[in-house]
Amino acid sequence: MKSKIIKVKTKSKSYEVHIGINLIPKLKNILKKKKLIFSKYLIVFDNKIPRKFRKLLFKNFESQKFYTLDFSANEKNKSFLSVDKIHNVLFKNNFHRDDCIISFGGGITGDLVGYAASTFKRGIRFINIPSTLLAQVDSSIGGKTGINNKFGKNLVGSFYQPDLVISDINLLYSLPKREIICGYAEILKSSLIDNKKRFIYLDRNYNEILNLKRNYIISAILNSCLLKKKIIEKDEKEKNLRKSLNLGHTFAHAYEATLKYSKKLNHGEAVIFGLMNAINFSREKKIISGLNSDLINKHINKIEIKNKYLDLFDKRKISSILKFMRSDKKNQSDSINLILIRNFGKLNLNYQAKLSELNKFLIKELSKAYL
Ligand SMILES: NC(=O)c1ccc[n+]([C@@H]2O[C@H](COP(=O)([O-])OP(=O)(O)OC[C@H]3O[C@@H](n4cnc5c(N)ncnc54)[C@H](O)[C@@H]3O)[C@@H](O)[C@H]2O)c1
């Protein structure tokens, strides 16, 4: 099967996203064709990627100078300390701006390595090879890079587009089911932002996607990337339209921070809770119809999440959730900007929710027995 190529053109950079099967062994040729040959490479790789894929990747660079650094991907390591470690390897080995750093991992590795790339001597070349479904459908494109700190998630970061993205679906088959579900969360989000047809397609075929059936998974990745391309080409720096991609994320980031980035809740799982909250809040405010919100909630309820919402959170956590929602980017004093949903493909990007109204809402959400 021929790989699909999406061309992303933003104000700061144009680059290709290759989506297909068995792309890693072909990387050398792609780099040659795209004139992305550099004198030195640093490959930062997630140490849970099966060894055979690492070997395949490294083989592309056999005749060149390359260094490797292994990384243990978790939200705690998405930190300034890890950026410093990467920079130290680059400095020690005399890297320059026109050398290249490659991220080989999921969204955590990609966000971290992208940020390290953007800040090393004000920007070194950067290639992203996403190895999780979440990273292939979402985080590897669009140029948002970042790290966490004690005040919250992704609060330190930059916009820095990659020079190339290679999404090889072979990498997905070693992912635990839980990680496939995390990627599915962003596919679902993308369909809600896009249109009803895509949502209905997911509702009918989500099992095929979760089971990584070839054509279904490729089309899910392709459609999510195409929507993201369309959005970021119009609004690279999130002045307006790009905010739509944050649907559910203000809640999600606060949940992750409240649980101190514990393994009990992954980012994608938090996104599913956040989508559910955004839909219920939209319904409460009569922004979305009962019919559509029921349709979406029914779908969400079919998704098997490891830990249930009500097992992870209770009313005592509301003040912490609200505190982190406030410190999420772009929020003002006593109100929180929420992305709400009016209909499939139609969002309200600037709903200012009062803290008191969110407090009441969360009390209700945390009394219901779903998910
Ligand atoms: N930059 C953006 O636009 C953007 C968008 C969405 C999410 N994100 C960020 O992405 C992160 C979540 O990404 P993620 O879900 O990919 O998490 P992740 O990077 O932690 O990967 C999930 C798990 O899978 C393991 N793994 C990775 N590749 C594997 C493979 N091929 N086989 C087996 N195991 C493998 C990892 O070690 C990890 O345990 C969050 O930090 C989130 O903030 C960023």
The ligand as a Gaussian input file, in Angstrom:
#p B3LYP/6-31G(d) Opt

LIG

0 1
 N        1.787000      18.948000      20.992000
 C        0.520000      18.727000      20.827000
 O       -0.142000      19.307000      19.971000
 C       -0.161000      17.675000      21.680000
 C       -1.440000      17.217000      21.361000
 C       -1.994000      16.193000      22.140000
 C       -1.287000      15.669000      23.222000
 N       -0.044000      16.170000      23.510000
 C        0.743000      15.608000      24.614000
 O        1.025000      14.245000      24.319000
 C        1.279000      13.551000      25.542000
 C        0.617000      12.206000      25.501000
 O        1.174000      11.451000      24.450000
 P        1.078000       9.864000      24.381000
 O       -0.295000       9.456000      24.704000
 O        1.678000       9.448000      23.106000
 O        1.957000       9.429000      25.637000
 P        3.422000       8.812000      25.810000
 O        4.410000       9.516000      24.991000
 O        3.645000       8.741000      27.271000
 O        3.275000       7.308000      25.296000
 C        2.387000       6.450000      25.957000
 C        3.081000       5.171000      26.479000
 O        3.396000       4.338000      25.363000
 C        4.774000       3.941000      25.416000
 N        5.168000       3.754000      24.010000
 C        5.466000       4.674000      23.080000
 N        5.601000       4.122000      21.874000
 C        5.417000       2.786000      22.038000
 C        5.393000       1.679000      21.157000
 N        5.534000       1.818000      19.847000
 N        5.163000       0.449000      21.687000
 C        4.937000       0.277000      23.012000
 N        4.914000       1.296000      23.896000
 C        5.146000       2.534000      23.405000
 C        5.436000       5.056000      26.171000
 O        6.644000       4.652000      26.781000
 C        4.380000       5.405000      27.207000
 O        4.444000       4.500000      28.280000
 C        0.778000      14.438000      26.653000
 O        1.864000      14.936000      27.383000
 C        0.049000      15.564000      25.935000
 O        0.134000      16.778000      26.623000
 C        0.522000      17.147000      22.763000

